[in-house]
Amino acid sequence: MTHSKRGAPPIKHGSPPVPTEKINELLTLYNAGQWELLETKVSAITVRHPAQPIGWSILGKTRMQLAKWPQALEALSRLLKIVPGNADGHNDLGFVLEKLDKKSLAEASYQKAIQCNSSFAPACNNLGILFASQGRLEEAKANYLQALAIDHRSAIGHNNLGTVLQDMGDLHAALEHFQRAFELDPAYFEACVNLGITFADIHEWEQAQIFFRKALALRPDSDMVLFHLGNLLARLAINDTEAIAYLKRAIALNPGAANAYIALGNILQRGDQVEKCWPLFRRARELQPLITWVAKQEKPDFSVVLLDTPIVGSTPLDYLVGRATYDRHFYCLIPDTPSDITLLRAKGHVVINMIADADNGSTMLPQALDVVEQLGLPVVNHPRRIMHSDRESIARRLAGIPLCHIPKTLRLAGPVLAGAAENHILDGLRMPLLVRLAGKHGGDDFEKMDDILEIANFAKKYPADAVCYVTEYADYRSADGYFRKYRLISVGGELLPYHLAIHDDWKVHHFRTDMAHQAWMRAEEEAFLKNPSGVFDAPHWAALQAIAAATHLDYCGIDCALNHNGDIVVFEANATMLVHDEKDATFTYKNPYIGNIKEAFDALLARMAKPATG
């Protein structure tokens, strides 16, 4: 976020005047940015002409450029004793007071500047920036709008308004103002960066690349832009070589930037270079033990520690803990590396264990368990509970729940499954069978088969230490020929609808469907979100609540359907399911209901934090 640009110093005022040639000399040094020499020259002017405001004004601005905040405060205070109605002086004073962490006084100074000159846009912008830093977003927005009403062609004003709209979650409106800022000033670096970030947030990847590249052309040595561009390319997995080059350059320019090490490590782990990624993650944690997202208000309600680790599969929480009234501190667990328990205990009232996949996380969950037991804080999804949330264990726990059909599921070592034709391990299951590689999601490495040799060959494709799940296929095709998969999210015992995916094939994921082009499908999904009891009556809802309770998880998702008998077919129930708001206008009808899930998650954390916060 950029503060308003400071104008040239005000003209001389009062008597006797400072000689014109002296003023011109000062202005020449000011425009040349020769701050140390200017400070010396203008200090002499204030001694010779102490009643002249121009000397104090230039001295205050010069000391601001030199980051001499107490000395700048002294100069500006002298200025305002001479000309108490000087709006520019009050605006500068507010900026200095902010730097001295005297925010209430800074606010009063900006307000005084506006009172002195209601058309003084820089003070409106700076007051908006102050409000935004305190989480007072509506007030910030109002001040930015006031600044633009004064000067609608201010690129800085449009950029500032865009940033607060971005913080408020109104990304499309933010985008309009960032674009306007760029139109007004195509060399405006911050506007280019903000356009890149916002286009990425709404998944317009090509536009995001364009503006990150524009920003990089403006500042080729910006480690921030190199990181954003490299991270974007890595996220899209379209050019890992280029992404790696950008991230390595970002690290070379700023060896202390932890996020670049993390992004580079993520690429290497995807390329099966695990031995190379762990040193990068270790270095990132050394540089920045906690990655902190500060609360969207000046004083957080409480603080949360989130335990994560690379590679193994985590609960996706970007949306659920985004734009929150509490601080969030992310901490990466590293194999064979002690955790800083003292630091974590000092930073959190609640712990969220993000290591959510019982299969992929099997090597790291014991370490997470040790950390949370040492911390002794309330825990969302305790590691011990995650350890027992694999598909086979959940299937056993759900068996016997009325109106719940949970297909038989076996968890088998790859070599055992590869020998199924000889060892008859699958004789108790009914064909066809669903076979998947443990730890995989989204339909990857997951097939329906009805031939024992085909199943054995599936297992033989993977390393000897691979584990597979084998599950009886349950036909859940509706009377109209479509397959419907419902997702509900359980948060602290509260069950909320998340989505309905409708597809013409048994392997249903929302992204695989044609729902973007079928209005009737979207209408049916919206009807379900609005009134889930229209699909699941009271007995079915009670069964769903029993299913959620049987997982023993504070937060989890349930993917299910209704079969021909009216029973709930449970495909999976675990903590790895993704919840996010919709950026595509085609699906934004879902956002109010998705927002209910976030509200419930925030409320769960607040309840858990209450004993520690009073």
Secondary structure, DSSP 8 states (H G I E B T S, - for coil): -------------SSS---HHHHHHHHHHHHHT-HHHHHHHHHHHHHH-TT-HHHHHHHHHHHHHTT-HHHHHHHHHHHHHH-TT-HHHHHHHHHHHHHTT-HHHHHHHHHHHHHH-TT-HHHHHHHHHHHHHTT-HHHHHHHHHHHHHH-TT-HHHHHHHHHHHHHTT-HHHHHHHHHHHHHH-TT-HHHHHHHHHHHHHTT-HHHHHHHHHHHHHH-TT-HHHHHHHHHHHHHHTS-HHHHHHHHHHHHHH-TT-HHHHHHHHHHHHHTT-HHHHHHHHHHHHHH-S-EEE--SSSS-S-EEEEEE-SSS-B---TTTTSS-SSEEEEEE--TT----HHHHHHH-SEEEE-B--TTTTTTTHHHHHHHHHHHT--EES-HHHHHT-SHHHHHHHHTT-TTEE---EEEEEHHHHHTHHHH-TTTTS-SSEEEEETT--TTTTEEEE--HHHHHHHHHTS-TT-EEEEEE----B-TTS-EEEEEEEEETTEEEEEEEEEESSSS--GGGSSGGG-HHHHHHHHHHHH-GGGTS-HHHHHHHHHHHHHHT-SEEEEEEEE-TTS-EEEEEEES--------SGGGGGGHHHHHHHHHHHHHHHHHHHHHHH-
